[in-house]
Amino acid sequence: MSNKHEIEEELEAAESRLATLCRSENGDRPNSAETVTIHPTCGDEMQSLREECSQLRIILEAMEASED
């Protein structure tokens, strides 16, 4: 089992990667009044990172609860 600090580092890295992917998905949009269709290119990886972040948060919450 990893210690709390390692899990926090993993969570930070996953959140950072997810934020980077989100920014890349939102980039390069033309400034016009026309409708723009967005085609996700990193959808699977983004979903995987969201799930990983959720699981890491649950682990951290459980660790904090056990410290009480």
C-alpha positions as CSV (number, residue, x, y, z in Angstrom):
1,M,0.0,0.0,0.0
2,S,1.3,3.4,-0.9
3,N,1.7,6.1,1.7
4,K,-0.5,9.2,1.7
5,H,2.2,11.4,0.2
6,E,2.7,9.1,-2.8
7,I,-1.0,8.9,-3.4
8,E,-1.3,12.7,-3.3
9,E,1.6,13.0,-5.8
10,E,-0.2,10.5,-8.1
11,L,-3.4,12.5,-7.8
12,E,-1.6,15.7,-8.6
13,A,0.1,14.2,-11.6
14,A,-3.2,12.7,-12.9
15,E,-5.1,16.0,-12.4
16,S,-2.3,17.9,-14.2
17,R,-2.4,15.5,-17.2
18,L,-6.2,15.7,-17.3
19,A,-6.0,19.5,-17.3
20,T,-3.5,19.4,-20.1
21,L,-5.7,17.2,-22.2
22,C,-8.7,19.4,-21.6
23,R,-6.8,22.5,-22.7
24,S,-5.7,20.7,-25.9
25,E,-9.2,19.6,-26.6
26,N,-10.4,23.2,-26.2
27,G,-7.7,24.8,-28.3
28,D,-7.7,26.0,-31.9
29,R,-11.3,27.2,-32.1
30,P,-12.0,29.9,-34.6
31,N,-13.5,33.1,-33.3
32,S,-16.7,33.3,-35.3
33,A,-20.4,33.2,-34.9
34,E,-20.6,29.9,-36.7
35,T,-21.4,26.6,-35.0
36,V,-18.3,24.6,-34.2
37,T,-18.4,20.8,-33.9
38,I,-15.9,19.5,-31.4
39,H,-14.5,16.1,-32.1
40,P,-12.7,14.7,-29.0
41,T,-9.4,13.2,-29.7
42,C,-8.4,12.2,-26.2
43,G,-11.8,11.0,-24.8
44,D,-10.7,7.5,-23.7
45,E,-7.6,8.8,-21.9
46,M,-9.5,11.7,-20.3
47,Q,-12.2,9.3,-19.0
48,S,-9.5,6.9,-17.7
49,L,-7.8,9.9,-15.9
50,R,-11.1,11.0,-14.4
51,E,-11.7,7.5,-13.0
52,E,-8.1,7.4,-11.7
53,C,-8.5,10.7,-9.9
54,S,-11.8,9.6,-8.4
55,Q,-10.3,6.4,-7.1
56,L,-7.3,8.2,-5.6
57,R,-9.6,10.7,-3.9
58,I,-11.6,7.9,-2.4
59,I,-8.4,6.3,-1.1
60,L,-7.2,9.6,0.4
61,E,-10.6,10.1,2.1
62,A,-10.5,6.6,3.6
63,M,-7.0,7.2,4.8
64,E,-8.0,10.5,6.4
65,A,-11.0,8.8,8.0
66,S,-8.9,6.1,9.5
67,E,-6.6,8.7,11.1
68,D,-9.4,10.1,13.1
